[in-house]
Amino acid sequence: MSDLPPRIMRDYLYDALNQLNIRQIFGVPGTNEIPIIDGTSYPENKVEYVECLHENIAMGAAMGAARMTGEPGVLVVHITPGIAHGIGNLFNAYRSHTPLVILCCQQQNELVTQEPLLSSNIAELAKQYCKWSHELRTPYEFPMVLQRAFKEAKAPACGPVFISIPWEFMMVSPLPNQPQKLPGITRIPTNFTGDTDEIERLAQRFSEAKNPIIIAGDGVGYDHATEQLGILAQTVGAPVALQTFSSLANFPNDDIHWQGELPGNQAMLQAVFQQHDVAFLVGWSNQAQVTVFNYADGPLIPPSVDILYLSNNTWDIGKNYYGSHAVLGGIRASLEKLNDVMAELPVTPAQQQARDARNQHLLQLSQQRRQDWNAYLKQAEEAPGTCINPALIPHYLSQAITEQGLANQFVYVHEAVSDSPSFQYLMPLNKEMSQPVSYYCVSGGSLGWSMPASLGIKIQPTAIQGVTPKLVINAVGDGSSLFYPQVWWSAAKYNLAVLYIITNNREYHTLQNGLEEVIDSYNWEPKKKPVEPDPTDPASYHNYEVDYLSLQHPQLNFQQIADAIGAGIQGRVVDQTSDLNAALKEAIHFVLNEKKPYVLDIRTERDPAAVQTSANLKTSAKPLRRPSLNYFHKDVLDEINPNHFSTLA
């Protein structure tokens, strides 16, 4: 027998959550939110309240849940400070097209005009980063607003929706003429085919390309369209570059056409596109992921390139560049139709020969890239010194995941920004082992996204695209991890067995790289403020000495921080290369068997681009630099910057 009390307005929320099979609400408790949170106390509602210690953690956790379930992540925040604290990850959700429904409990409606404590125009505050932002006018419109909110969050292109709720509205009884339960949530299908005539025209133009390139944006991964894109790349013989700061694994990293993410630098982007006559931009929303731009140097995509578009979002088509052909449609369905049309188009012997030659060239480049990375990893393993080359972390993780047969049973959550190329290439984000949602990142770039997301990811028993988050690995830089270490309290409270890997280089390494780019672009240098050497830290700074980019004094021990915040979270510090592989295997075994979080504080080299020669190697062996990912454009990128793999401010 149910012990549910008489229905009040808040119960319509639980109707919506059950219709969509959403099982969590994330948040930080506040007095105004108690009527909503109280609803999770009734087992009949089948929803758990997941308590976080900061609103931006709740926002990030809801994003992780949304990625796994394909349904909107739901959170409740507290008036003005609540939504203000969550703006960083709200921005990430907006840029990454993550569906969220954010409930913000406003002060009493009759009091708001008098500017009470903590109250403001919170709907306006959130509006810039939401598809729709609204404050309830009356409690009785709540069912209608809920239906619209969940519908809109999921409609293509997905995104956050914000509802401001005068908190006393949630305790009001429904009117007699209102429905007993929420009738349903309107679902708009996303897998719709674009205009057939335009697809045929686009296919004809792409078929004629002499040196095509494909850019795979997040729309590809969200629509699970990597297989269809791979068929197209093979058909025309085109390299596939990924959008900078990809939110998902938008193309398998073992495909010969894969070239990694586009560089985050104006000159390098121009160099990439200048090699091509036609560029097909597929589901690419964030088209200007650079931090330094000079109009005098020209647009990021040169005007000589003929641009073709496929997107499910009108805003992304022709946003920054004129396109000769544009298809508005679901990515997977439209690519399937495009492939069918391409297969029927006549191809001259000369065209086919050129396509075959391009594919053969891409195969050779892929093999060369693998050889270079293998040689680099071998030297990294044998290099002298006590600091660890961070490329070895994904190298050993990939071996362990493969050996344990965890195909489609792992999710890698990425925020080791300084070491992105190594993780994106060496983790098993390939056709056999993973799906697009096996990789979690964001396109917004507001730091502090990954640790919160790990909560929402791991709490899900299953995920979309045939993935199960049995093993969740979160690699995060030391600077980024300091944004929200409170995550470890929630991980311990809910026994969320996440393996947290801190790539601890004791500095804001990405900012050091960004500073170099500013110096190169503007011929300006900051005043040097040397960092006092730490006799216990064998690594030295490789670029500009400015003490405010250092995390060396006092030295941080992240296992101790996790232990203090998470009330006994286990882990260890790893500072020897010889210990790394065993430590990673031990950590994976712990989270899989003990069902608890674990923290590895790995002391990494600050400048992993260069690996010194070991005394064990032949004296003629030349130290290797970390290889790039984009071998198709490697020569032109090397001319601009030999370290182009790390050029992202």
C-alpha positions as CSV (number, residue, x, y, z in Angstrom):
1,M,0.0,0.0,0.0
2,S,1.3,3.4,-1.0
3,D,2.1,6.0,1.7
4,L,2.2,8.9,-0.7
5,P,0.5,12.0,0.7
6,P,-2.1,13.9,-1.2
7,R,-0.7,15.3,-4.5
8,I,0.9,18.7,-4.6
9,M,2.4,20.6,-7.6
10,R,5.9,19.1,-7.1
11,D,4.5,15.7,-7.9
12,Y,4.2,16.6,-11.6
13,L,8.0,16.7,-11.7
14,Y,8.1,13.0,-10.6
15,D,5.6,12.1,-13.2
16,A,7.9,13.6,-15.9
17,L,11.0,11.8,-14.4
18,N,9.3,8.4,-14.4
19,Q,8.0,8.8,-17.9
20,L,11.6,9.5,-19.1
21,N,13.2,6.9,-16.7
22,I,15.3,9.5,-15.1
23,R,16.4,8.2,-11.7
24,Q,18.4,11.1,-10.1
25,I,18.1,14.7,-9.1
26,F,21.4,16.3,-8.3
27,G,21.8,19.4,-6.0
28,V,22.9,21.2,-3.0
29,P,20.2,21.3,-0.2
30,G,18.6,24.7,0.6
31,T,15.5,25.5,2.5
32,N,13.6,26.5,-0.6
33,E,14.3,23.2,-2.3
34,I,13.1,20.9,0.5
35,P,9.6,20.4,-0.9
36,I,11.1,19.1,-4.1
37,I,13.8,17.1,-2.4
38,D,11.2,15.6,0.0
39,G,9.6,13.9,-3.0
40,T,12.7,11.6,-3.3
41,S,11.9,10.2,0.2
42,Y,9.0,8.2,-1.2
43,P,10.1,5.0,-2.9
44,E,7.1,5.1,-5.2
45,N,8.7,8.1,-7.0
46,K,11.7,6.0,-7.9
47,V,14.1,9.0,-7.9
48,E,17.2,9.4,-5.8
49,Y,18.5,12.8,-4.6
50,V,22.2,12.9,-5.1
51,E,23.7,15.4,-2.7
52,C,26.7,17.5,-3.9
53,L,28.7,20.1,-2.0
54,H,28.7,22.8,-4.7
55,E,26.2,23.7,-7.4
56,N,28.7,23.5,-10.2
57,I,29.3,19.9,-9.1
58,A,25.6,19.2,-9.3
59,M,25.5,20.8,-12.8
60,G,28.5,18.7,-13.9
61,A,27.0,15.5,-12.4
62,A,23.7,16.1,-14.2
63,M,25.7,16.5,-17.4
64,G,27.4,13.2,-16.9
65,A,24.1,11.5,-16.2
66,A,22.6,13.1,-19.4
67,R,25.5,11.8,-21.5
68,M,25.0,8.2,-20.2
69,T,21.2,8.1,-20.4
70,G,20.5,10.3,-23.4
71,E,17.8,12.0,-21.3
72,P,18.0,15.4,-19.7
73,G,20.0,15.6,-16.5
74,V,18.0,17.2,-13.7
75,L,19.3,19.3,-10.9
76,V,17.8,21.7,-8.3
77,V,19.7,24.8,-7.2
78,H,19.2,27.6,-4.6
79,I,18.1,31.0,-5.8
80,T,20.8,33.5,-7.1
81,P,23.9,32.0,-5.5
82,G,22.9,28.5,-6.7
83,I,22.7,29.3,-10.4
84,A,25.6,31.7,-10.2
85,H,27.8,28.9,-8.7
86,G,26.7,26.6,-11.6
87,I,27.4,29.0,-14.5
88,G,30.8,27.4,-15.4
89,N,29.3,24.0,-16.2
90,L,26.1,25.5,-17.5
91,F,28.3,27.2,-20.1
92,N,29.9,23.9,-20.8
93,A,26.5,22.2,-21.2
94,Y,25.4,25.0,-23.6
95,R,28.4,24.7,-25.8
96,S,28.4,20.9,-25.7
97,H,24.6,20.6,-26.4
98,T,24.0,18.7,-23.2
99,P,20.3,18.4,-22.3
100,L,19.6,19.6,-18.8
101,V,16.5,20.7,-16.9
102,I,17.6,23.1,-14.1
103,L,15.1,23.8,-11.4
104,C,15.9,26.9,-9.3
105,C,13.8,27.6,-6.3
106,Q,13.1,31.4,-6.2
107,Q,12.0,33.3,-3.1
108,Q,8.3,33.6,-2.3
109,N,6.5,35.1,-5.2
110,E,4.7,37.8,-3.2
111,L,8.1,38.9,-1.8
112,V,10.3,39.0,-4.9
113,T,9.4,42.6,-6.0
114,Q,10.7,43.8,-2.6
115,E,14.2,42.4,-3.4
116,P,14.5,39.9,-0.5
117,L,17.6,38.1,0.7
118,L,19.4,36.2,-2.1
119,S,16.7,37.0,-4.7
120,S,17.2,38.5,-8.2
121,N,16.0,38.0,-11.8
122,I,17.5,34.5,-11.9
123,A,15.8,33.6,-15.2
124,E,17.6,36.4,-16.9
125,L,20.9,35.3,-15.2
126,A,20.7,31.9,-16.8
127,K,19.1,32.9,-20.1
128,Q,22.3,33.4,-22.0
129,Y,23.3,29.8,-21.8
130,C,19.9,28.1,-22.1
131,K,17.5,27.2,-24.9
132,W,14.7,28.5,-22.8
133,S,14.6,30.3,-19.4
134,H,11.4,31.0,-17.6
135,E,10.0,31.9,-14.2
136,L,6.6,30.4,-13.2
137,R,3.8,33.0,-13.2
138,T,1.4,30.7,-11.2
139,P,1.8,27.3,-9.7
140,Y,-0.9,25.9,-12.0
141,E,1.2,26.3,-15.1
142,F,3.9,24.0,-13.7
143,P,2.6,20.9,-15.7
144,M,2.7,22.8,-19.0
145,V,6.1,24.3,-18.3
146,L,7.5,20.9,-17.3
147,Q,6.3,19.3,-20.5
148,R,7.8,22.1,-22.6
149,A,11.1,22.1,-20.7
150,F,11.8,18.4,-21.1
151,K,10.6,18.5,-24.7
152,E,12.9,21.5,-25.5
153,A,15.9,20.1,-23.7
154,K,15.8,17.0,-25.9
155,A,14.8,18.6,-29.2
156,P,17.7,19.0,-31.7
157,A,20.0,20.6,-31.0
158,C,19.9,19.6,-27.4
159,G,20.7,22.0,-24.6
160,P,19.9,23.3,-21.1
161,V,16.5,24.6,-20.0
162,F,16.0,26.7,-16.8
163,I,12.9,27.0,-14.7
164,S,12.7,29.5,-11.8
165,I,10.1,28.3,-9.3
166,P,8.8,30.5,-6.4
167,W,9.3,27.9,-3.8
168,E,5.9,28.0,-2.2
169,F,4.3,27.0,-5.5
170,M,5.6,23.4,-5.1
171,M,3.3,22.9,-2.0
172,V,0.1,24.1,-3.7
173,S,-2.6,21.5,-4.4
174,P,-3.6,21.1,-8.1
175,L,-6.9,22.5,-9.3
176,P,-9.8,20.1,-9.6
177,N,-9.8,20.5,-13.4
178,Q,-6.0,19.7,-13.8
179,P,-4.9,16.3,-14.9
180,Q,-4.2,13.8,-12.1
181,K,-0.9,13.0,-13.6
182,L,1.3,14.6,-16.3
183,P,-0.1,13.2,-19.6
184,G,3.4,12.8,-21.2
185,I,6.4,14.5,-22.7
186,T,6.4,15.2,-26.4
187,R,9.3,13.5,-28.2
188,I,10.7,15.0,-31.4
189,P,12.6,12.4,-33.4
190,T,16.2,13.3,-34.1
191,N,17.1,10.7,-36.8
192,F,15.4,12.6,-39.7
193,T,16.8,12.7,-43.2
194,G,17.6,16.1,-44.7
195,D,16.3,17.3,-48.0
196,T,16.9,14.6,-50.6
197,D,17.6,17.1,-53.5
198,E,20.2,19.0,-51.5
199,I,21.9,15.7,-50.4
200,E,22.2,14.8,-54.0
201,R,23.7,18.1,-54.9
202,L,26.1,17.9,-52.0
203,A,27.1,14.4,-52.9
204,Q,27.9,15.5,-56.5
205,R,30.1,18.3,-55.3
206,F,31.9,16.2,-52.7
207,S,32.4,13.4,-55.3
208,E,34.3,16.0,-57.5
209,A,36.7,17.0,-54.8
210,K,40.3,16.6,-55.6
211,N,41.6,16.8,-52.0
212,P,38.7,16.7,-49.6
213,I,38.7,16.9,-45.8
214,I,35.9,16.0,-43.3
215,I,35.5,17.7,-39.9
216,A,33.7,15.5,-37.4
217,G,31.9,17.6,-34.8
218,D,30.0,16.5,-31.7
219,G,26.8,16.0,-33.8
220,V,28.5,12.8,-35.2
221,G,29.1,11.3,-31.8
222,Y,25.7,12.3,-30.3
223,D,23.9,10.7,-33.3
224,H,26.1,7.6,-33.2
225,A,27.1,8.1,-36.8
226,T,30.8,7.2,-36.8
227,E,30.2,4.1,-38.9
228,Q,28.4,6.1,-41.6
229,L,31.1,8.8,-41.5
230,G,33.8,6.1,-41.9
231,I,32.1,4.8,-45.0
232,L,32.1,8.3,-46.5
233,A,35.7,8.9,-45.6
234,Q,36.7,5.6,-47.3
235,T,34.6,6.3,-50.4
236,V,36.3,9.7,-51.1
237,G,39.7,9.1,-49.5
238,A,39.4,12.0,-47.0
239,P,41.2,12.6,-43.7
240,V,38.9,13.1,-40.8
241,A,39.8,15.8,-38.3
242,L,37.8,16.3,-35.1
243,Q,36.5,19.6,-33.7
244,T,38.8,21.1,-31.0
245,F,37.6,20.1,-27.5
246,S,35.4,17.3,-28.8
247,S,32.8,16.3,-26.2
248,L,32.7,12.7,-27.4
249,A,34.9,10.3,-29.4
250,N,33.5,11.5,-32.7
251,F,35.6,9.1,-34.8
252,P,37.5,5.9,-33.9
253,N,41.2,6.6,-33.3
254,D,42.2,3.3,-35.0
255,D,40.7,4.3,-38.4
256,I,43.3,5.3,-40.9
257,H,41.4,8.5,-41.7
258,W,41.5,9.8,-38.1
259,Q,43.8,12.8,-37.6
260,G,42.9,13.9,-34.1
261,E,41.5,17.3,-33.1
262,L,42.0,20.4,-35.1
263,P,44.7,22.7,-33.6
264,G,43.6,25.7,-31.5
265,N,45.7,28.2,-33.3
266,Q,44.8,30.5,-36.2
267,A,47.8,29.9,-38.4
268,M,47.7,26.1,-37.9
269,L,44.0,26.0,-38.7
270,Q,44.6,27.9,-41.9
271,A,47.5,25.6,-42.8
272,V,45.2,22.5,-42.4
273,F,42.4,23.8,-44.6
274,Q,44.7,25.3,-47.2
275,Q,45.6,21.8,-48.2
276,H,42.1,21.1,-49.4
277,D,39.7,22.2,-52.1
278,V,36.5,21.0,-50.3
279,A,35.7,20.7,-46.6
280,F,32.6,18.8,-45.3
281,L,31.7,20.1,-41.9
282,V,29.6,17.5,-40.2
283,G,27.8,18.3,-36.9
284,W,30.5,20.9,-36.1
285,S,29.1,23.5,-33.8
286,N,32.2,25.1,-32.2
287,Q,34.0,26.4,-35.2
288,A,36.4,29.0,-33.6
289,Q,38.1,27.2,-30.7
290,V,41.1,29.6,-30.6
291,T,42.1,32.2,-28.0
292,V,44.2,34.5,-30.2
293,F,42.9,35.8,-33.5
294,N,44.1,38.6,-35.8
295,Y,41.7,39.7,-38.6
296,A,44.7,40.9,-40.6
297,D,45.9,37.3,-40.9
298,G,42.7,36.1,-42.6
299,P,39.8,33.8,-41.6
300,L,40.4,30.4,-39.9
301,I,39.1,28.7,-43.1
302,P,40.6,30.3,-46.2
303,P,38.1,31.5,-48.8
304,S,39.7,29.1,-51.4
305,V,38.0,26.2,-49.6
306,D,34.5,25.2,-50.8
307,I,32.5,24.5,-47.6
308,L,29.7,21.9,-47.3
309,Y,27.5,21.5,-44.2
310,L,25.5,18.8,-42.5
311,S,23.9,19.7,-39.2
312,N,20.7,19.3,-37.2
313,N,21.1,22.9,-36.0
314,T,20.4,25.8,-38.3
315,W,22.6,28.1,-36.3
316,D,25.7,26.1,-37.1
317,I,25.1,26.2,-40.8
318,G,26.7,29.2,-42.4
319,K,27.4,30.6,-38.9
320,N,30.9,31.8,-39.7
321,Y,31.4,30.8,-43.4
322,Y,29.4,30.7,-46.5
323,G,28.6,27.1,-47.6
324,S,27.9,26.2,-51.2
325,H,25.7,23.3,-50.1
326,A,24.0,22.7,-46.8
327,V,21.8,19.9,-45.4
328,L,19.7,20.3,-42.3
329,G,18.9,16.9,-40.9
330,G,19.8,14.2,-38.5
331,I,23.4,13.3,-38.9
332,R,23.1,9.5,-39.0
333,A,20.1,9.4,-41.3
334,S,21.4,12.0,-43.6
335,L,24.8,10.4,-43.9
336,E,23.2,7.0,-44.7
337,K,21.3,8.7,-47.5
338,L,24.4,10.5,-48.6
339,N,26.4,7.3,-48.8
340,D,23.6,5.7,-50.8
341,V,23.7,8.6,-53.3
342,M,27.5,8.5,-53.4
343,A,27.5,4.8,-54.2
344,E,25.3,5.5,-57.3
345,L,27.3,8.4,-58.7
346,P,29.5,7.6,-61.7
347,V,33.2,7.6,-60.9
348,T,35.8,8.0,-63.7
349,P,38.9,5.7,-63.6
350,A,41.0,8.8,-62.8
351,Q,38.8,9.7,-59.9
352,Q,38.8,6.2,-58.4
353,Q,42.6,6.0,-58.8
354,A,43.0,9.3,-57.0
355,R,40.7,8.1,-54.1
356,D,42.6,4.9,-53.8
357,A,45.9,6.7,-53.7
358,R,44.6,9.0,-51.0
359,N,43.4,6.0,-48.9
360,Q,46.7,4.3,-49.4
361,H,48.6,7.4,-48.3
362,L,46.4,7.7,-45.2
363,L,47.1,4.0,-44.4
364,Q,50.9,4.6,-44.7
365,L,50.6,7.7,-42.5
366,S,48.6,5.8,-39.9
367,Q,51.2,3.0,-39.8
368,Q,54.0,5.6,-39.5
369,R,52.2,7.3,-36.6
370,R,51.9,4.1,-34.7
371,Q,55.5,3.3,-35.2
372,D,56.6,6.7,-34.0
373,W,54.4,6.5,-30.9
374,N,55.6,3.0,-30.1
375,A,59.2,4.3,-30.3
376,Y,58.4,7.3,-28.2
377,L,56.7,5.2,-25.5
378,K,59.7,2.8,-25.4
379,Q,62.0,5.7,-24.7
380,A,59.6,7.1,-22.2
381,E,59.7,3.8,-20.3
382,E,63.5,3.7,-20.3
383,A,64.1,7.4,-19.7
384,P,66.2,8.4,-16.6
385,G,64.8,10.5,-13.8
386,T,62.0,10.1,-11.3
387,C,59.2,12.0,-13.0
388,I,56.8,10.1,-15.2
389,N,56.0,10.8,-18.8
390,P,52.2,11.2,-18.8
391,A,51.8,9.4,-22.1
392,L,52.6,6.2,-20.3
393,I,49.3,6.5,-18.3
394,P,46.9,6.0,-21.2
395,H,49.3,3.5,-22.7
396,Y,49.1,1.2,-19.6
397,L,45.4,1.9,-19.1
398,S,44.7,0.8,-22.6
399,Q,46.6,-2.4,-22.1
400,A,44.7,-3.2,-18.9
401,I,41.3,-2.4,-20.3
402,T,42.0,-4.6,-23.3
403,E,43.4,-7.5,-21.3
404,Q,40.4,-7.5,-19.0
405,G,38.0,-7.6,-21.9
406,L,36.2,-4.4,-21.0
407,A,35.0,-3.6,-24.5
408,N,32.1,-1.1,-24.2
409,Q,32.3,-1.4,-20.4
410,F,34.5,1.6,-19.7
411,V,34.0,5.4,-19.8
412,Y,37.0,7.6,-19.9
413,V,36.4,11.1,-18.5
414,H,39.0,13.6,-19.8
415,E,40.4,16.7,-18.2
416,A,44.1,16.1,-18.4
417,V,44.2,19.1,-20.8
418,S,48.0,19.4,-21.0
419,D,48.2,15.7,-22.1
420,S,45.2,15.5,-24.4
421,P,47.0,14.1,-27.5
422,S,48.3,11.1,-25.5
423,F,45.0,10.2,-24.0
424,Q,43.0,10.7,-27.2
425,Y,45.3,8.5,-29.2
426,L,46.4,5.9,-26.7
427,M,43.1,5.1,-24.9
428,P,41.2,2.3,-26.6
429,L,38.7,4.7,-28.3
430,N,38.5,2.4,-31.3
431,K,35.9,0.5,-33.2
432,E,36.3,-2.8,-31.2
433,M,36.5,-1.4,-27.7
434,S,34.3,1.7,-27.5
435,Q,31.5,3.9,-28.7
436,P,31.3,7.8,-28.9
437,V,29.9,8.1,-25.3
438,S,32.9,6.0,-24.0
439,Y,34.8,9.3,-24.0
440,Y,33.5,12.3,-22.0
441,C,34.8,15.9,-22.4
442,V,33.1,19.2,-23.0
443,S,33.4,21.9,-25.7
444,G,33.1,24.9,-23.4
445,G,36.5,24.6,-21.8
446,S,35.4,26.0,-18.4
447,L,37.6,24.0,-16.0
448,G,36.2,21.7,-13.4
449,W,33.9,19.6,-15.6
450,S,35.3,16.1,-15.3
451,M,35.2,15.2,-11.6
452,P,31.6,16.3,-11.2
453,A,30.6,14.5,-14.4
454,S,32.2,11.3,-13.0
455,L,29.5,11.1,-10.4
456,G,26.6,11.3,-12.8
457,I,28.3,8.8,-15.1
458,K,29.2,6.1,-12.6
459,I,25.8,6.2,-10.8
460,Q,24.1,5.0,-14.0
461,P,23.9,1.2,-14.3
462,T,23.8,1.2,-18.1
463,A,24.2,3.8,-20.8
464,I,23.2,4.5,-24.4
465,Q,25.0,3.2,-27.5
466,G,25.5,-0.2,-25.8
467,V,27.9,1.1,-23.2
468,T,28.1,0.0,-19.5
469,P,30.0,2.3,-17.2
470,K,31.5,-0.6,-15.3
471,L,35.0,1.0,-15.2
472,V,35.0,4.8,-15.0
473,I,38.4,6.5,-15.2
474,N,38.7,10.2,-14.7
475,A,42.1,11.7,-15.6
476,V,42.4,15.3,-14.6
477,G,45.2,17.8,-14.2
478,D,46.3,19.0,-10.8
479,G,45.1,22.5,-11.4
480,S,41.7,21.4,-12.7
481,S,41.2,19.0,-9.8
482,L,41.5,21.8,-7.3
483,F,38.3,23.4,-8.5
484,Y,36.0,20.8,-7.0
485,P,37.7,18.3,-4.7
486,Q,34.4,18.2,-2.8
487,V,33.4,15.6,-5.4
488,W,35.2,13.1,-3.4
489,W,32.7,13.5,-0.5
490,S,29.9,12.6,-2.8
491,A,31.8,9.7,-4.4
492,A,32.4,8.3,-0.9
493,K,28.9,8.8,0.2
494,Y,27.3,7.0,-2.7
495,N,30.1,4.4,-3.1
496,L,30.8,5.5,-6.7
497,A,33.8,3.4,-7.7
498,V,35.6,5.9,-10.0
499,L,39.3,5.7,-10.6
500,Y,40.6,9.3,-10.3
501,I,44.0,9.9,-11.9
502,I,45.7,13.3,-11.1
503,T,48.3,14.2,-13.6
504,N,50.3,16.2,-11.2
505,N,52.9,18.4,-12.9
506,R,52.9,21.0,-10.1
507,E,52.0,23.9,-12.4
508,Y,49.3,25.4,-14.6
509,H,50.9,23.7,-17.6
510,T,48.3,24.6,-20.1
511,L,48.6,28.3,-19.1
512,Q,52.3,28.1,-19.6
513,N,51.7,26.9,-23.1
514,G,49.1,29.6,-23.6
515,L,51.6,32.2,-22.4
516,E,54.0,31.1,-25.0
517,E,51.4,31.6,-27.7
518,V,50.6,35.1,-26.5
519,I,54.3,35.9,-26.5
520,D,54.7,34.6,-30.1
521,S,51.6,36.4,-31.3
522,Y,52.1,39.8,-29.7
523,N,55.9,40.0,-29.2
524,W,55.3,40.7,-25.5
525,E,56.8,39.1,-22.4
526,P,55.7,39.2,-18.8
527,K,58.1,40.0,-16.0
528,K,59.7,36.9,-14.8
529,K,59.2,36.0,-11.2
530,P,61.3,32.9,-10.7
531,V,59.9,30.0,-8.8
532,E,62.0,29.0,-5.7
533,P,63.3,25.5,-6.5
534,D,61.9,22.6,-4.4
535,P,64.7,20.3,-3.4
536,T,62.2,17.4,-3.2
537,D,60.9,17.9,-6.8
538,P,63.4,16.8,-9.4
539,A,61.6,18.4,-12.4
540,S,62.4,21.8,-13.6
541,Y,60.3,24.4,-15.3
542,H,60.7,24.3,-19.1
543,N,59.4,27.7,-20.1
544,Y,58.7,31.1,-18.6
545,E,59.3,31.4,-14.9
546,V,56.3,33.1,-13.4
547,D,55.5,32.0,-9.9
548,Y,51.8,32.6,-10.2
549,L,51.6,29.7,-12.6
550,S,53.2,27.3,-10.2
551,L,51.6,24.8,-7.8
552,Q,54.8,23.8,-6.3
553,H,54.7,25.7,-3.0
554,P,53.2,24.2,-0.9
555,Q,53.3,20.8,-2.6
556,L,50.0,19.1,-2.8
557,N,49.3,15.4,-2.1
558,F,45.9,14.6,-3.7
559,Q,45.5,11.2,-2.1
560,Q,45.7,13.0,1.3
561,I,43.1,15.6,0.1
562,A,40.8,12.8,-1.1
563,D,41.2,11.0,2.2
564,A,40.3,14.1,4.2
565,I,37.3,15.1,2.1
566,G,36.1,11.6,1.3
567,A,36.5,10.2,4.8
568,G,38.9,7.4,4.0
569,I,39.1,7.3,0.2
570,Q,42.1,5.1,-0.6
571,G,44.9,5.8,-3.1
572,R,48.6,6.4,-3.5
573,V,51.3,8.7,-4.9
574,V,53.2,7.3,-7.8
575,D,56.5,9.1,-8.7
576,Q,58.5,6.4,-10.3
577,T,58.1,5.2,-13.9
578,S,58.9,1.6,-12.8
579,D,55.9,1.6,-10.4
580,L,53.3,3.1,-12.8
581,N,52.0,0.0,-14.6
582,A,51.5,-2.0,-11.5
583,A,49.9,0.9,-9.7
584,L,47.4,1.4,-12.4
585,K,46.5,-2.3,-12.5
586,E,46.1,-2.3,-8.7
587,A,43.9,0.7,-8.9
588,I,41.6,-0.8,-11.5
589,H,41.4,-4.0,-9.5
590,F,40.4,-2.0,-6.4
591,V,37.5,0.0,-8.0
592,L,36.2,-3.1,-9.9
593,N,36.2,-5.3,-6.8
594,E,35.9,-3.1,-3.8
595,K,33.3,-0.9,-5.5
596,K,34.8,2.3,-4.0
597,P,36.6,5.3,-5.4
598,Y,40.4,5.4,-5.6
599,V,42.8,8.2,-6.2
600,L,46.2,8.0,-7.9
601,D,48.4,11.1,-7.6
602,I,50.9,10.6,-10.5
603,R,53.9,12.9,-10.5
604,T,54.3,13.7,-14.1
605,E,57.1,15.4,-16.1
606,R,56.3,19.0,-16.9
607,D,57.6,18.9,-20.4
608,P,56.8,15.5,-21.8
609,A,57.4,16.6,-25.4
610,A,61.1,15.7,-25.0
611,V,62.3,12.4,-23.7
612,Q,65.9,12.1,-22.7
613,T,67.9,9.1,-23.8
614,S,68.4,6.3,-21.2
615,A,71.8,5.0,-20.5
616,N,70.3,1.6,-21.3
617,L,69.7,2.7,-24.9
618,K,72.3,2.8,-27.6
619,T,74.4,6.0,-27.4
620,S,73.4,6.8,-31.0
621,A,69.7,6.8,-30.1
622,K,68.3,10.3,-30.6
623,P,65.8,11.7,-28.0
624,L,62.3,11.7,-29.5
625,R,59.7,14.4,-29.2
626,R,56.1,13.4,-28.5
627,P,54.6,12.6,-31.9
628,S,51.7,14.5,-33.3
629,L,48.3,13.0,-34.1
630,N,47.7,14.7,-37.4
631,Y,50.1,13.1,-39.8
632,F,48.2,14.1,-42.9
633,H,49.1,17.8,-42.3
634,K,52.2,17.1,-40.2
635,D,54.7,18.8,-42.5
636,V,52.9,22.1,-42.8
637,L,52.1,22.2,-39.1
638,D,55.7,21.4,-38.2
639,E,56.8,24.4,-40.2
640,I,54.7,26.7,-38.0
641,N,55.4,25.0,-34.7
642,P,57.2,21.6,-34.2
643,N,55.2,21.3,-30.9
644,H,51.8,21.8,-32.6
645,F,50.3,18.9,-30.7
646,S,50.2,21.0,-27.6
647,T,49.2,24.4,-29.1
648,L,45.9,25.1,-27.3
649,A,45.9,28.0,-24.9
